Amino acid sequence: MDIGLERAGWRTVSFSEIEPYACAVLAERWPGVPNLGDITKIGSDGDWQRATLWTGGFPCQDLSVAGKRAGFDGERSVLAFTFLDLVEQRRPRWIVLENVPGLFSSNNGADFGRLLNEMEQLGYGVAWRTLDARYFGVPQRRRRVFIVASLG
């Protein structure tokens, strides 16, 4: 998401990543951009608080049709709500979330409804689409759900 947003004129101010390989890639491609680490332990200082647009690709293992389908009752995908707790505190103007299409069917759709409801309760207008990377220059089928939310 960061590459696309930077090509559209946005500037990345921070990341929140704990996986070693992903951290190494981010450090290589965005030297000087801080990695805040574990989202559950993010402090209250830094440029990220004033960012107009926040993006998140929360873990998909609990939502994917290839996984155990624990949904938001699982340990990983529930981090979407940790992200939304930070949103509630700082109120960025825009939010873009990304995940797998299994989000739609997780817990018979209740998980997707819960996520949308939470965002709406925070005062965000929400829209979503499923996009496939093969239509954007990537030589593979890689479908993802993108949720875009605007405050007010």
DSSP file with accessible surface (Angstrom, degrees, kcal/mol):
  #  RESIDUE AA STRUCTURE BP1 BP2  ACC     N-H-->O    O-->H-N    N-H-->O    O-->H-N    TCO  KAPPA ALPHA  PHI   PSI    X-CA   Y-CA   Z-CA
    1    1 A M     >        0   0   79      0, 0.0     4,-2.5     0, 0.0     5,-0.2   0.000 360.0 360.0 360.0 -37.3    0.0    0.0    0.0
    2    2 A D  H  >  +     0   0   34      1,-0.2     4,-2.6     2,-0.2     5,-0.2   0.883 360.0  51.4 -63.4 -39.5    2.8    2.4    0.9
    3    3 A I  H  > S+     0   0   63      2,-0.2     4,-2.3     1,-0.2    -1,-0.2   0.945 112.2  46.4 -62.8 -47.2    4.4    2.3   -2.6
    4    4 A G  H  > S+     0   0   45      1,-0.2     4,-1.1     2,-0.2    -2,-0.2   0.914 113.3  48.6 -61.7 -43.0    1.1    3.1   -4.3
    5    5 A L  H  <>S+     0   0   37     -4,-2.5     5,-2.6     1,-0.2     3,-0.2   0.899 110.4  51.0 -66.9 -38.4    0.3    5.9   -1.9
    6    6 A E  H ><5S+     0   0   71     -4,-2.6     3,-1.8     1,-0.2    -1,-0.2   0.906 106.9  54.0 -66.2 -37.3    3.8    7.4   -2.3
    7    7 A R  H 3<5S+     0   0  212     -4,-2.3    -1,-0.2     1,-0.3    -2,-0.2   0.792 106.6  53.8 -64.2 -24.8    3.3    7.3   -6.1
    8    8 A A  T 3<5S-     0   0   75     -4,-1.1    -1,-0.3    -3,-0.2    -2,-0.2   0.361 131.8 -93.5 -90.2   3.8    0.1    9.2   -5.5
    9    9 A G  T < 5S+     0   0   68     -3,-1.8    -3,-0.2     1,-0.3     2,-0.2   0.423  82.4 130.0 103.9  -0.7    1.9   11.9   -3.6
   10   10 A W      < -     0   0  107     -5,-2.6     2,-0.5    -6,-0.1    -1,-0.3  -0.517  48.3-137.5 -83.3 157.2    1.6   10.7    0.0
   11   11 A R        -     0   0  178     -2,-0.2     2,-0.4     0, 0.0    -5,-0.0  -0.958  12.7-131.0-117.5 130.0    4.6   10.4    2.4
   12   12 A T        +     0   0   16     -2,-0.5     3,-0.1     1,-0.1    36,-0.0  -0.655  25.3 176.9 -78.6 127.9    5.0    7.5    4.7
   13   13 A V        -     0   0   27     -2,-0.4     2,-0.3     1,-0.3    35,-0.2   0.628  59.8 -13.4-108.0 -19.9    5.8    8.6    8.3
   14   14 A S        -     0   0   25     19,-0.2    -1,-0.3    33,-0.1     2,-0.3  -0.980  51.2-142.8-170.0 167.6    5.9    5.3   10.2
   15   15 A F  B     -a   35   0A  18     19,-2.0    21,-3.7    -2,-0.3     2,-0.4  -0.897   7.8-149.5-130.4 163.5    5.2    1.5   10.2
   16   16 A S        +     0   0   49     -2,-0.3     2,-0.3    19,-0.2    23,-0.1  -0.853  42.5 140.5-134.9  97.3    4.0   -0.9   12.8
   17   17 A E        +     0   0   59     -2,-0.4    20,-0.2     1,-0.1    21,-0.1  -0.997  28.4 175.4-142.5 142.1    5.5   -4.3   11.9
   18   18 A I        +     0   0  101     -2,-0.3    -1,-0.1    19,-0.1    20,-0.1   0.563  51.2 105.1-120.6 -18.1    7.0   -7.2   14.0
   19   19 A E     >  -     0   0  115      1,-0.1     4,-2.8     2,-0.0     5,-0.2  -0.528  68.1-137.6 -69.8 125.6    7.7   -9.9   11.4
   20   20 A P  H  > S+     0   0  103      0, 0.0     4,-2.2     0, 0.0     5,-0.2   0.870  99.0  46.4 -54.5 -45.8   11.6   -9.9   10.9
   21   21 A Y  H  > S+     0   0  189      2,-0.2     4,-2.3     1,-0.2     5,-0.2   0.947 114.6  46.9 -65.2 -45.5   11.5  -10.3    7.1
   22   22 A A  H  > S+     0   0   30      1,-0.2     4,-2.6     2,-0.2    -1,-0.2   0.904 111.0  53.2 -62.3 -39.4    8.9   -7.6    6.6
   23   23 A C  H  X S+     0   0   31     -4,-2.8     4,-2.5     1,-0.2    -1,-0.2   0.908 108.7  49.8 -61.2 -41.5   10.8   -5.3    9.0
   24   24 A A  H  X S+     0   0   58     -4,-2.2     4,-2.0    -5,-0.2    -2,-0.2   0.908 110.9  48.8 -64.8 -41.7   14.0   -5.8    6.9
   25   25 A V  H  X S+     0   0   42     -4,-2.3     4,-2.6     2,-0.2     5,-0.3   0.936 112.4  48.3 -63.4 -45.7   12.2   -5.0    3.6
   26   26 A L  H  X S+     0   0   26     -4,-2.6     4,-2.6     1,-0.2    -2,-0.2   0.921 110.9  50.6 -62.0 -42.4   10.6   -1.9    5.1
   27   27 A A  H  < S+     0   0   64     -4,-2.5    -1,-0.2    -5,-0.2    -2,-0.2   0.878 113.1  47.0 -63.8 -36.6   14.0   -0.7    6.5
   28   28 A E  H  < S+     0   0  155     -4,-2.0    -2,-0.2    -5,-0.2    -1,-0.2   0.916 119.4  37.5 -70.5 -44.3   15.6   -1.3    3.1
   29   29 A R  H  < S+     0   0  157     -4,-2.6    -2,-0.2     1,-0.2    -1,-0.2   0.752 128.4  31.7 -82.4 -27.3   12.9    0.5    1.1
   30   30 A W  S >< S-     0   0   27     -4,-2.6     3,-2.0    -5,-0.3    -1,-0.2  -0.514  76.4-175.2-129.4  66.8   12.2    3.3    3.5
   31   31 A P  T 3  S+     0   0  103      0, 0.0    -3,-0.1     0, 0.0    -4,-0.1  -0.360  74.9  23.5 -63.0 137.9   15.4    4.1    5.4
   32   32 A G  T 3  S+     0   0   84      1,-0.3    -5,-0.1    -5,-0.1    -2,-0.0   0.284  90.8 116.7  90.6 -12.9   14.8    6.7    8.1
   33   33 A V    <   -     0   0   35     -3,-2.0    -1,-0.3    -7,-0.2   -19,-0.2  -0.809  69.3-121.7 -89.4 122.4   11.1    5.9    8.5
   34   34 A P        -     0   0   70      0, 0.0   -19,-2.0     0, 0.0     2,-0.7  -0.349  11.3-145.0 -69.8 141.3   10.6    4.6   12.0
   35   35 A N  B     -a   15   0A  62    -21,-0.2   -19,-0.2     1,-0.1   -21,-0.0  -0.932   7.2-162.3-100.7 114.7    9.1    1.1   12.6
   36   36 A L        -     0   0   57    -21,-3.7   -20,-0.2    -2,-0.7     7,-0.1   0.541  27.0-152.4 -77.1  -7.8    7.0    1.5   15.8
   37   37 A G        +     0   0   20    -22,-0.2    -1,-0.2   -20,-0.2   -19,-0.1  -0.411  59.0  29.4  77.0-144.0    7.0   -2.3   16.2
   38   38 A D    >   -     0   0   49      1,-0.2     3,-2.2    -2,-0.1     4,-0.2  -0.297  66.7-145.2 -59.3 121.0    4.1   -4.1   18.0
   39   39 A I  G >  S+     0   0   29      1,-0.3     3,-0.9     2,-0.2    -1,-0.2   0.782  98.5  61.7 -61.5 -25.7    0.9   -2.2   17.6
   40   40 A T  G 3  S+     0   0   78      1,-0.2    -1,-0.3     0, 0.0    -2,-0.1   0.599 109.7  41.8 -76.9  -7.3   -0.2   -3.2   21.1
   41   41 A K  G <  S+     0   0  163     -3,-2.2    -1,-0.2    -5,-0.1    -2,-0.2   0.170  78.2 139.9-124.7  16.9    2.8   -1.4   22.5
   42   42 A I    <   -     0   0   32     -3,-0.9    -5,-0.1    -4,-0.2    -3,-0.0  -0.425  44.2-136.6 -68.1 133.4    2.9    1.8   20.5
   43   43 A G        -     0   0   43     -2,-0.2    -1,-0.1    -7,-0.1    -2,-0.0  -0.080  20.2-106.5 -78.7-176.0    3.7    4.9   22.5
   44   44 A S  S    S+     0   0   88      5,-0.0     2,-0.3    -2,-0.0    -1,-0.1   0.164  87.7  83.6-103.4  19.0    2.0    8.3   22.3
   45   45 A D        +     0   0  120      4,-0.0     3,-0.2     3,-0.0    -2,-0.1  -0.828  56.5  65.0-119.9 160.1    4.8   10.2   20.5
   46   46 A G  S >  S-     0   0   34     -2,-0.3     3,-1.1     1,-0.1     4,-0.3  -0.315  84.6 -75.1 118.7 162.8    5.7   10.6   16.9
   47   47 A D  G >> S+     0   0   83      1,-0.2     3,-1.5   -34,-0.2     4,-0.6   0.737 111.4  79.7 -63.2 -25.2    4.6   11.9   13.6
   48   48 A W  G >4 S+     0   0   19      1,-0.3     3,-1.0   -35,-0.2    -1,-0.2   0.829  83.6  63.1 -56.8 -30.5    2.1    9.0   13.1
   49   49 A Q  G <4 S+     0   0   32     -3,-1.1    -1,-0.3     1,-0.2    -2,-0.2   0.807 106.1  43.2 -65.1 -30.4   -0.4   10.7   15.4
   50   50 A R  G <4 S+     0   0  171     -3,-1.5    -1,-0.2    -4,-0.3    -2,-0.2   0.422  83.7 126.5 -96.8   1.4   -0.8   13.7   13.1
   51   51 A A    <<  -     0   0   24     -3,-1.0    42,-0.2    -4,-0.6     3,-0.1  -0.323  52.9-149.0 -63.9 139.6   -1.0   11.7    9.9
   52   52 A T  S    S+     0   0   76      1,-0.2    42,-2.6    40,-0.2     2,-0.4   0.800  84.3  41.9 -76.5 -32.8   -4.1   12.5    7.7
   53   53 A L  E     -b   94   0B  28     40,-0.2     2,-0.4    39,-0.1    42,-0.2  -0.980  66.7-170.0-123.6 125.8   -4.2    9.0    6.3
   54   54 A W  E     -b   95   0B  20     40,-2.3    42,-2.4    -2,-0.4     2,-0.3  -0.946   6.9-167.3-113.5 136.9   -3.7    5.8    8.3
   55   55 A T  E     -b   96   0B  43     -2,-0.4     2,-0.3    40,-0.2    42,-0.2  -0.903   5.5-178.3-121.0 152.8   -3.4    2.4    6.5
   56   56 A G  E     -b   97   0B  14     40,-2.2    42,-2.2    -2,-0.3     2,-0.4  -0.978  22.3-173.6-152.7 135.9   -3.5   -1.1    8.0
   57   57 A G        -     0   0   48     -2,-0.3    42,-0.1    40,-0.2     3,-0.1  -0.774  28.6-163.5-121.9  79.4   -3.2   -4.6    6.7
   58   58 A F        -     0   0   19     -2,-0.4    19,-0.1    40,-0.3    18,-0.1  -0.262  37.7 -73.2 -67.8 154.8   -4.0   -6.6    9.8
   59   59 A P        -     0   0   41      0, 0.0     3,-0.2     0, 0.0    -1,-0.2  -0.159  40.7-164.5 -53.4 138.7   -3.1  -10.3   10.0
   60   60 A C    >>  +     0   0   41      1,-0.1     4,-2.5    -3,-0.1     3,-1.9   0.500  60.5 100.2-103.8  -6.0   -5.3  -12.5    7.8
   61   61 A Q  T 34 S+     0   0   83      1,-0.3     8,-0.5     2,-0.2     7,-0.4   0.838  86.4  47.1 -55.6 -35.9   -4.6  -16.0    9.2
   62   62 A D  T 34 S+     0   0   22     -3,-0.2     9,-3.0     1,-0.2    -1,-0.3   0.631 119.7  40.0 -79.9 -12.9   -7.8  -16.1   11.3
   63   63 A L  T <4 S+     0   0    0     -3,-1.9    -2,-0.2     7,-0.2    -1,-0.2   0.680  88.6 104.7-106.1 -26.7   -9.9  -14.8    8.4
   64   64 A S  S >< S-     0   0   27     -4,-2.5     3,-1.7     1,-0.1     5,-0.5  -0.264  70.9-132.5 -63.3 142.2   -8.5  -16.7    5.4
   65   65 A V  T 3  S+     0   0  110      1,-0.3    -1,-0.1     3,-0.1    -4,-0.0   0.688 110.3  59.9 -67.0 -14.6  -10.4  -19.6    3.9
   66   66 A A  T 3  S+     0   0   95      2,-0.0    -1,-0.3     3,-0.0    -2,-0.1   0.541 102.4  66.7 -86.9  -6.9   -7.0  -21.4    4.0
   67   67 A G  S <  S-     0   0   33     -3,-1.7    -5,-0.1    -7,-0.1    -6,-0.1  -0.160 105.6 -83.4-101.2-163.3   -6.8  -21.0    7.8
   68   68 A K        -     0   0  202     -7,-0.4    -6,-0.1    -2,-0.1    -3,-0.1   0.493  55.5-129.0 -84.1  -6.5   -8.6  -22.3   10.8
   69   69 A R        +     0   0   71     -8,-0.5    38,-0.2    -5,-0.5    -7,-0.1   0.835  54.1 150.6  64.8  39.0  -11.3  -19.6   10.4
   70   70 A A    >   -     0   0   37      1,-0.2     3,-1.5    -9,-0.2    -7,-0.2   0.693  33.3-169.5 -72.1 -17.5  -11.2  -18.3   14.0
   71   71 A G  G >   -     0   0    0     -9,-3.0     3,-1.9     1,-0.3     6,-0.3  -0.238  60.7 -20.1  63.0-148.5  -12.2  -14.9   12.8
   72   72 A F  G 3  S+     0   0    4      1,-0.3    -1,-0.3     5,-0.1     9,-0.1   0.504 132.2  71.4 -75.6   0.1  -12.0  -12.0   15.2
   73   73 A D  G <  S+     0   0  136     -3,-1.5    -1,-0.3   -11,-0.1    -2,-0.2   0.584  85.3  92.0 -83.7 -10.9  -12.0  -14.5   18.1
   74   74 A G  S <  S-     0   0   10     -3,-1.9     4,-0.5    -4,-0.1   -12,-0.0  -0.249  87.9-115.4 -78.3 171.2   -8.5  -15.5   17.0
   75   75 A E  S    S+     0   0  179      2,-0.1    -1,-0.1     1,-0.1    -3,-0.1   0.719 103.8  39.8 -79.5 -22.9   -5.3  -14.0   18.3
   76   76 A R  S >  S+     0   0  127     -5,-0.2     3,-2.0     2,-0.1     4,-0.1   0.928 109.7  46.1 -97.2 -57.2   -4.1  -12.3   15.1
   77   77 A S  T >  S+     0   0    0     -6,-0.3     3,-2.1     1,-0.3     4,-0.2   0.763  96.2  75.8 -66.0 -22.1   -6.9  -10.7   13.1
   78   78 A V  T >> S+     0   0   46     -4,-0.5     3,-1.9     1,-0.3     4,-0.8   0.687  72.1  86.1 -63.3 -12.9   -8.4   -9.1   16.2
   79   79 A L  H <> S+     0   0   48     -3,-2.0     4,-2.3     1,-0.3    -1,-0.3   0.718  70.2  77.7 -61.4 -16.6   -5.5   -6.6   15.9
   80   80 A A  H <> S+     0   0    0     -3,-2.1     4,-2.0     1,-0.2    -1,-0.3   0.887  94.3  48.6 -57.0 -35.7   -7.8   -4.7   13.5
   81   81 A F  H <> S+     0   0   17     -3,-1.9     4,-1.8     2,-0.2    -1,-0.2   0.788 104.7  56.7 -80.3 -25.0   -9.6   -3.5   16.7
   82   82 A T  H  X S+     0   0   35     -4,-0.8     4,-1.6     2,-0.2    -2,-0.2   0.921 108.5  49.2 -64.5 -43.0   -6.3   -2.5   18.3
   83   83 A F  H  X S+     0   0   23     -4,-2.3     4,-2.2     1,-0.2    -2,-0.2   0.934 110.2  50.1 -58.4 -46.8   -5.8   -0.3   15.2
   84   84 A L  H  X S+     0   0    0     -4,-2.0     4,-2.6     1,-0.2    -1,-0.2   0.812 103.4  59.8 -68.0 -26.6   -9.3    1.1   15.6
   85   85 A D  H  X S+     0   0   74     -4,-1.8     4,-1.6     2,-0.2    -1,-0.2   0.920 107.9  45.5 -63.1 -41.7   -8.6    1.9   19.3
   86   86 A L  H  X S+     0   0   22     -4,-1.6     4,-2.3    -3,-0.2     5,-0.3   0.891 110.6  54.2 -66.8 -39.0   -5.7    4.1   18.1
   87   87 A V  H  X S+     0   0    0     -4,-2.2     4,-3.2     1,-0.2    -2,-0.2   0.931 106.2  52.5 -58.4 -44.8   -8.0    5.6   15.4
   88   88 A E  H  < S+     0   0  104     -4,-2.6    -1,-0.2     1,-0.2    -2,-0.2   0.895 112.2  45.8 -60.9 -37.0  -10.5    6.5   18.1
   89   89 A Q  H  < S+     0   0  120     -4,-1.6    -1,-0.2    -5,-0.1    -2,-0.2   0.884 126.8  25.6 -72.6 -38.5   -7.8    8.3   20.2
   90   90 A R  H  < S-     0   0   99     -4,-2.3    -2,-0.2    -5,-0.1    -3,-0.2   0.615  86.1-147.8-108.7 -17.4   -6.3   10.2   17.3
   91   91 A R     <  -     0   0   99     -4,-3.2    -3,-0.1    -5,-0.3    -4,-0.1   0.899  15.2-161.3  53.6  57.3   -9.1   10.6   14.7
   92   92 A P        -     0   0    6      0, 0.0   -40,-0.2     0, 0.0    59,-0.1  -0.331  22.7-124.5 -64.0 153.1   -7.2   10.6   11.4
   93   93 A R  S    S+     0   0  117    -41,-0.3    58,-2.7   -42,-0.2     2,-0.3   0.873  90.2  28.6 -65.9 -39.7   -9.2   12.0    8.5
   94   94 A W  E     -bC  53 150B  93    -42,-2.6   -40,-2.3    56,-0.2     2,-0.4  -0.954  60.8-171.0-128.2 147.6   -8.8    8.9    6.3
   95   95 A I  E     -bC  54 149B   0     54,-2.4    54,-2.9    -2,-0.3     2,-0.4  -0.998   0.4-172.6-133.5 137.5   -8.4    5.1    6.9
   96   96 A V  E     -bC  55 148B  21    -42,-2.4   -40,-2.2    -2,-0.4     2,-0.3  -0.984   9.2-175.6-129.3 120.1   -7.5    2.4    4.4
   97   97 A L  E     -bC  56 147B   1     50,-2.7    50,-2.8    -2,-0.4     2,-0.4  -0.869   4.2-164.3-112.5 151.0   -7.6   -1.2    5.5
   98   98 A E  E     + C   0 146B  45    -42,-2.2   -40,-0.3    -2,-0.3     2,-0.3  -0.991  20.6 138.6-136.4 139.9   -6.7   -4.2    3.5
   99   99 A N  E     - C   0 145B   3     46,-2.0    46,-3.5    -2,-0.4   -39,-0.0  -0.953  49.5 -68.2-163.1-176.5   -7.3   -7.9    4.0
  100  100 A V    >   -     0   0   12     -2,-0.3     3,-2.2    44,-0.2     4,-0.2  -0.401  44.3-111.6 -81.7 155.0   -8.3  -11.2    2.3
  101  101 A P  T >> S+     0   0   29      0, 0.0     3,-1.8     0, 0.0     4,-0.6   0.729 109.3  80.6 -60.5 -17.9  -11.7  -11.9    0.8
  102  102 A G  H 3> S+     0   0    7      1,-0.3     4,-1.5     2,-0.2     3,-0.5   0.722  74.5  77.5 -60.3 -17.6  -12.3  -14.4    3.6
  103  103 A L  H <4 S+     0   0    1     -3,-2.2     9,-0.6     1,-0.2    -1,-0.3   0.875  88.2  57.2 -57.1 -36.6  -13.1  -11.4    5.7
  104  104 A F  H <4 S+     0   0   66     -3,-1.8    -1,-0.2    -4,-0.2    -2,-0.2   0.853 115.8  33.1 -64.5 -35.6  -16.5  -11.3    4.0
  105  105 A S  H >< S+     0   0   54     -4,-0.6     3,-1.6    -3,-0.5    -1,-0.2   0.523  83.4 124.8-103.4  -4.6  -17.4  -14.9    5.0
  106  106 A S  G ><>S-     0   0    0     -4,-1.5     5,-1.6     1,-0.3     3,-0.8  -0.339  92.7  -2.6 -60.6 127.5  -15.7  -15.1    8.4
  107  107 A N  G > 5S-     0   0   68      1,-0.2     3,-2.0   -38,-0.2    -1,-0.3   0.911 134.1 -59.8  52.1  45.1  -18.3  -16.1   11.0
  108  108 A N  G < 5S-     0   0  168     -3,-1.6    -1,-0.2     1,-0.3    -2,-0.2   0.810 103.0 -51.2  55.8  34.5  -20.9  -16.0    8.3
  109  109 A G  G <>5S+     0   0   26     -3,-0.8     4,-2.3    -6,-0.1    -1,-0.3   0.280 113.8 113.5  91.3 -10.8  -20.3  -12.3    7.6
  110  110 A A  H <>5S+     0   0   62     -3,-2.0     4,-2.5     1,-0.2    -3,-0.2   0.857  73.7  54.5 -64.6 -34.5  -20.6  -11.2   11.2
  111  111 A D  H  ><S+     0   0    9     -5,-1.6     4,-2.3     2,-0.2    -1,-0.2   0.928 109.2  46.5 -66.3 -44.2  -16.9  -10.3   11.5
  112  112 A F  H  > S+     0   0   19     -9,-0.6     4,-2.6    -6,-0.5     5,-0.2   0.940 113.5  50.1 -62.5 -43.7  -17.0   -8.0    8.5
  113  113 A G  H  X S+     0   0   36     -4,-2.3     4,-2.8     1,-0.2    -2,-0.2   0.899 109.2  51.8 -60.6 -39.9  -20.2   -6.4    9.8
  114  114 A R  H  X S+     0   0  106     -4,-2.5     4,-2.5     2,-0.2    -1,-0.2   0.922 110.1  48.7 -62.9 -43.6  -18.6   -5.9   13.2
  115  115 A L  H  X S+     0   0    0     -4,-2.3     4,-2.1     2,-0.2    -2,-0.2   0.942 114.1  45.1 -62.6 -47.9  -15.6   -4.2   11.6
  116  116 A L  H  X S+     0   0   16     -4,-2.6     4,-2.6     1,-0.2    -2,-0.2   0.920 113.0  51.2 -63.0 -42.8  -17.8   -1.9    9.5
  117  117 A N  H  X S+     0   0   82     -4,-2.8     4,-2.8    -5,-0.2    -1,-0.2   0.912 108.2  51.9 -61.8 -42.7  -20.1   -1.1   12.5
  118  118 A E  H  X S+     0   0   56     -4,-2.5     4,-1.3     1,-0.2    -1,-0.2   0.923 111.1  47.4 -60.3 -43.8  -17.1   -0.2   14.7
  119  119 A M  H  <>S+     0   0    0     -4,-2.1     5,-2.1     1,-0.2     3,-0.3   0.913 112.6  48.8 -65.6 -41.0  -15.8    2.2   12.1
  120  120 A E  H ><5S+     0   0  104     -4,-2.6     3,-1.8     1,-0.2    -2,-0.2   0.891 106.9  56.1 -66.1 -38.4  -19.2    3.8   11.6
  121  121 A Q  H 3<5S+     0   0  143     -4,-2.8    -1,-0.2     1,-0.3    -2,-0.2   0.798 102.8  56.9 -63.2 -27.1  -19.6    4.1   15.4
  122  122 A L  T 3<5S-     0   0   11     -4,-1.3    -1,-0.3    -3,-0.3    -2,-0.2   0.455 128.4 -99.6 -81.7  -3.0  -16.4    6.1   15.4
  123  123 A G  T < 5S+     0   0   37     -3,-1.8    29,-2.8     1,-0.3     2,-0.4   0.626  76.7 138.2  96.8  17.4  -17.9    8.5   12.9
  124  124 A Y  E   < -D  151   0B   6     -5,-2.1     2,-0.4    27,-0.2    -1,-0.3  -0.774  49.5-137.8-100.6 137.2  -16.5    7.2    9.7
  125  125 A G  E     -D  150   0B  43     25,-3.0    25,-2.3    -2,-0.4     2,-0.4  -0.770  32.8-154.2 -83.3 137.0  -18.2    6.8    6.4
  126  126 A V  E     +D  149   0B  30     -2,-0.4     2,-0.3    23,-0.2    23,-0.2  -0.925  24.4 168.6-126.5 139.9  -17.1    3.5    4.9
  127  127 A A  E     -D  148   0B  53     21,-2.4    21,-2.9    -2,-0.4     2,-0.3  -0.964  12.1-170.1-138.6 155.9  -16.9    2.0    1.4
  128  128 A W  E     +D  147   0B  98     -2,-0.3     2,-0.3    19,-0.2    19,-0.2  -0.988   8.6 178.8-147.2 157.2  -15.1   -1.3    0.3
  129  129 A R  E     -D  146   0B 173     17,-2.0    17,-3.0    -2,-0.3     2,-0.5  -0.984  27.5-126.1-150.7 153.0  -14.1   -3.1   -2.9
  130  130 A T  E     -D  145   0B  50     -2,-0.3     2,-0.4    15,-0.2    15,-0.2  -0.913  32.7-173.4-100.5 126.1  -12.4   -6.3   -3.8
  131  131 A L  E     -D  144   0B  70     13,-2.8    13,-2.7    -2,-0.5     2,-0.5  -0.924  16.5-143.2-120.4 148.0   -9.5   -5.7   -6.1
  132  132 A D  E >   -D  143   0B  12     -2,-0.4     3,-2.1    11,-0.2    11,-0.2  -0.952   9.8-143.6-114.8 123.6   -7.3   -8.3   -7.9
  133  133 A A  G > >S+     0   0   22      9,-2.0     3,-2.5    -2,-0.5     5,-1.7   0.755  94.0  74.7 -57.8 -25.2   -3.6   -7.4   -8.3
  134  134 A R  G > 5S+     0   0  115      1,-0.3     3,-0.6     3,-0.2    -1,-0.3   0.763  93.3  54.1 -63.5 -20.8   -3.5   -9.1  -11.7
  135  135 A Y  G < 5S+     0   0  157     -3,-2.1    -1,-0.3     1,-0.2    -2,-0.2   0.371 105.2  55.7 -90.8   5.2   -5.3   -6.1  -13.1
  136  136 A F  G < 5S-     0   0  140     -3,-2.5    -1,-0.2     2,-0.2    -2,-0.2  -0.090 129.3 -79.9-129.1  32.2   -2.7   -3.7  -11.7
  137  137 A G  T < 5S+     0   0   75     -3,-0.6    -3,-0.2     1,-0.3    -2,-0.1   0.516  90.0 124.9  89.2   6.4    0.5   -5.1  -13.2
  138  138 A V      < -     0   0   56     -5,-1.7     2,-1.6     2,-0.1    -1,-0.3  -0.866  60.3-135.0-100.5 129.0    1.2   -8.0  -10.9
  139  139 A P  S    S+     0   0  137      0, 0.0     2,-0.3     0, 0.0    -5,-0.1  -0.151  79.1  62.0 -79.9  45.2    1.6  -11.4  -12.8
  140  140 A Q  S    S-     0   0  106     -2,-1.6     2,-0.6     2,-0.1    -2,-0.1  -0.981  87.8-102.9-157.6 156.3   -0.6  -13.3  -10.3
  141  141 A R        +     0   0  150     -2,-0.3     2,-0.3    -8,-0.1    -9,-0.0  -0.761  47.2 159.8 -82.8 120.6   -4.1  -13.5   -9.1
  142  142 A R        -     0   0  121     -2,-0.6    -9,-2.0    -4,-0.1     2,-0.3  -0.738  19.7-164.8-145.8  89.3   -4.1  -11.9   -5.6
  143  143 A R  E     + D   0 132B  97     -2,-0.3     2,-0.3   -11,-0.2   -11,-0.2  -0.603  12.3 175.4 -81.6 136.7   -7.6  -10.7   -4.5
  144  144 A R  E     - D   0 131B  45    -13,-2.7   -13,-2.8    -2,-0.3     2,-0.5  -0.995  28.9-127.6-140.8 146.7   -7.8   -8.3   -1.6
  145  145 A V  E     -CD  99 130B   1    -46,-3.5   -46,-2.0    -2,-0.3     2,-0.5  -0.807  23.7-163.2 -91.3 128.7  -10.5   -6.4    0.2
  146  146 A F  E     -CD  98 129B  56    -17,-3.0   -17,-2.0    -2,-0.5     2,-0.5  -0.975   2.5-165.9-115.2 128.2   -9.9   -2.7    0.6
  147  147 A I  E     -CD  97 128B   2    -50,-2.8   -50,-2.7    -2,-0.5     2,-0.5  -0.966   4.0-168.4-114.1 123.5  -11.9   -0.7    3.0
  148  148 A V  E     -CD  96 127B  61    -21,-2.9   -21,-2.4    -2,-0.5     2,-0.4  -0.958   7.1-176.5-114.8 130.6  -11.7    3.1    2.7
  149  149 A A  E     -CD  95 126B   1    -54,-2.9   -54,-2.4    -2,-0.5     2,-0.4  -0.984  10.2-163.2-131.5 141.1  -13.2    5.3    5.5
  150  150 A S  E     -CD  94 125B  24    -25,-2.3   -25,-3.0    -2,-0.4     2,-0.3  -0.982  26.8-117.4-124.5 132.0  -13.5    9.0    5.8
  151  151 A L  E       D   0 124B  41    -58,-2.7   -27,-0.2    -2,-0.4   -28,-0.1  -0.509 360.0 360.0 -68.4 128.3  -14.2   10.9    9.1
  152  152 A G              0   0   95    -29,-2.8    -1,-0.1    -2,-0.3   -28,-0.1   0.189 360.0 360.0  83.3 360.0  -17.5   12.7    8.9
